[in-house]
Amino acid sequence: MYDIIIVALVFGSLTVCVLFVCLVLMMNMFRKKSISKVSGHEEALMVQEMYNGLNRMESRIEALETILLDREKNNHEQV
């Protein structure tokens, strides 16, 4: 049961992240074609924030996996 939850968390969150990145890229493509230096800087900051957010999400997923695996291990030891 926990295996399914772990797989769903990992692949589900990765899928959401990929879709979010694709959405942002598509939105930028349909914007004005001429991008000034200021908006280029803003775009770089936005990508940097997304990268940092994805790193934090990866850490949270690893923590959740550890918690679930520890619970599963404790349940098997009690049986």
KEKE-3310 file (N, C-alpha, C; in steps of 0.2 Angstrom, whole numbers, plus 5000, padded with zeros to 4 digits):
npx = (5004:5009:5019:5013:5009:5021:5026:5016:5018:5031:5031:5020:5022:5034:5028:5019:5028:5036:5025:5022:5034:5034:5022:5025:5036:5029:5020:5029:5033:5022:5021:5026:5037:5049:5060:5065:5080:5078:5066:5072:5081:5072:5066:5076:5078:5065:5067:5077:5071:5061:5070:5076:5064:5060:5071:5069:5056:5060:5068:5058:5050:5059:5060:5047:5046:5056:5049:5038:5043:5050:5038:5032:5042:5042:5029:5030:5039:5032:5022)
npy = (4994:5006:5007:5011:5023:5030:5029:5036:5049:5053:5052:5059:5072:5075:5075:5086:5097:5097:5100:5112:5120:5118:5126:5138:5141:5141:5152:5162:5161:5166:5179:5196:5198:5205:5207:5216:5221:5222:5214:5202:5200:5198:5187:5178:5178:5172:5159:5155:5155:5145:5134:5134:5131:5119:5111:5112:5105:5092:5089:5088:5078:5067:5067:5063:5051:5044:5044:5037:5024:5021:5020:5009:4999:4998:4993:4980:4975:4974:4965)
npz = (5000:5004:4995:4983:4986:4988:4975:4968:4974:4970:4956:4953:4958:4951:4938:4939:4941:4929:4920:4925:4922:4908:4905:4909:4900:4888:4890:4890:4877:4870:4873:4871:4857:4857:4869:4883:4892:4905:4907:4903:4914:4924:4920:4921:4935:4938:4933:4941:4954:4952:4950:4963:4970:4965:4970:4984:4984:4980:4991:5001:4996:4997:5011:5014:5008:5016:5029:5026:5023:5035:5043:5037:5039:5053:5055:5049:5058:5069:5066)
capx = (5000:5014:5023:5009:5009:5027:5027:5012:5021:5037:5030:5015:5026:5038:5024:5017:5034:5037:5020:5023:5039:5031:5017:5029:5039:5024:5018:5034:5034:5017:5022:5029:5043:5054:5061:5070:5085:5074:5062:5076:5083:5066:5065:5082:5076:5060:5069:5081:5066:5058:5075:5076:5058:5061:5076:5065:5051:5064:5070:5052:5048:5064:5058:5041:5048:5059:5044:5034:5047:5051:5032:5031:5047:5039:5023:5032:5043:5027:5019)
capy = (5000:5012:5008:5014:5031:5033:5030:5042:5056:5054:5053:5064:5079:5077:5077:5093:5101:5097:5103:5119:5122:5119:5131:5145:5142:5142:5158:5167:5161:5169:5186:5200:5195:5209:5207:5221:5218:5221:5208:5196:5199:5196:5180:5174:5177:5168:5153:5153:5154:5139:5129:5133:5128:5111:5108:5111:5100:5086:5087:5086:5071:5062:5066:5059:5044:5041:5043:5031:5018:5019:5017:5002:4995:4997:4989:4974:4972:4973:4959)
capz = (5000:5005:4989:4978:4989:4987:4968:4966:4976:4966:4949:4952:4959:4945:4932:4940:4940:4922:4917:4926:4918:4901:4905:4910:4894:4883:4891:4888:4870:4867:4875:4866:4854:4859:4877:4885:4896:4912:4908:4903:4920:4928:4918:4924:4942:4939:4932:4947:4959:4950:4952:4970:4973:4964:4975:4990:4983:4980:4998:5005:4994:5000:5018:5015:5007:5022:5034:5024:5023:5042:5045:5034:5042:5060:5054:5048:5064:5074:5064)
cpx = (5004:5018:5020:5009:5015:5028:5022:5015:5026:5035:5024:5018:5030:5034:5021:5022:5036:5031:5020:5028:5037:5026:5020:5033:5034:5021:5023:5035:5028:5017:5025:5036:5049:5055:5067:5075:5082:5070:5066:5079:5078:5065:5070:5080:5070:5062:5073:5076:5063:5063:5075:5070:5058:5065:5072:5060:5055:5066:5064:5050:5053:5062:5052:5042:5051:5054:5040:5037:5048:5044:5031:5036:5045:5033:5025:5036:5037:5023:5022)
cpy = (5006:5013:5012:5022:5034:5034:5036:5049:5058:5056:5059:5071:5080:5079:5084:5098:5102:5101:5111:5123:5123:5125:5138:5146:5144:5150:5163:5167:5166:5177:5190:5197:5199:5209:5211:5218:5218:5215:5201:5194:5196:5188:5175:5173:5172:5160:5150:5152:5147:5133:5128:5130:5120:5108:5107:5106:5093:5084:5085:5079:5066:5061:5062:5052:5040:5040:5037:5024:5016:5017:5010:4997:4993:4993:4982:4971:4971:4966:4953)
cpz = (5000:4998:4984:4980:4987:4979:4966:4968:4972:4959:4948:4953:4953:4939:4933:4939:4932:4918:4918:4922:4911:4900:4905:4903:4888:4884:4889:4880:4867:4869:4869:4863:4856:4867:4878:4890:4903:4912:4907:4910:4925:4926:4921:4932:4943:4938:4938:4953:4958:4952:4959:4973:4971:4968:4981:4990:4983:4987:5002:5003:4997:5008:5019:5013:5013:5028:5032:5025:5030:5045:5043:5037:5049:5060:5053:5054:5069:5073:5066)
residu = (MET:TYR:ASP:ILE:ILE:ILE:VAL:ALA:LEU:VAL:PHE:GLY:SER:LEU:THR:VAL:CYS:VAL:LEU:PHE:VAL:CYS:LEU:VAL:LEU:MET:MET:ASN:MET:PHE:ARG:LYS:LYS:SER:ILE:SER:LYS:VAL:SER:GLY:HIS:GLU:GLU:ALA:LEU:MET:VAL:GLN:GLU:MET:TYR:ASN:GLY:LEU:ASN:ARG:MET:GLU:SER:ARG:ILE:GLU:ALA:LEU:GLU:THR:ILE:LEU:LEU:ASP:ARG:GLU:LYS:ASN:ASN:HIS:GLU:GLN:VAL)
# end
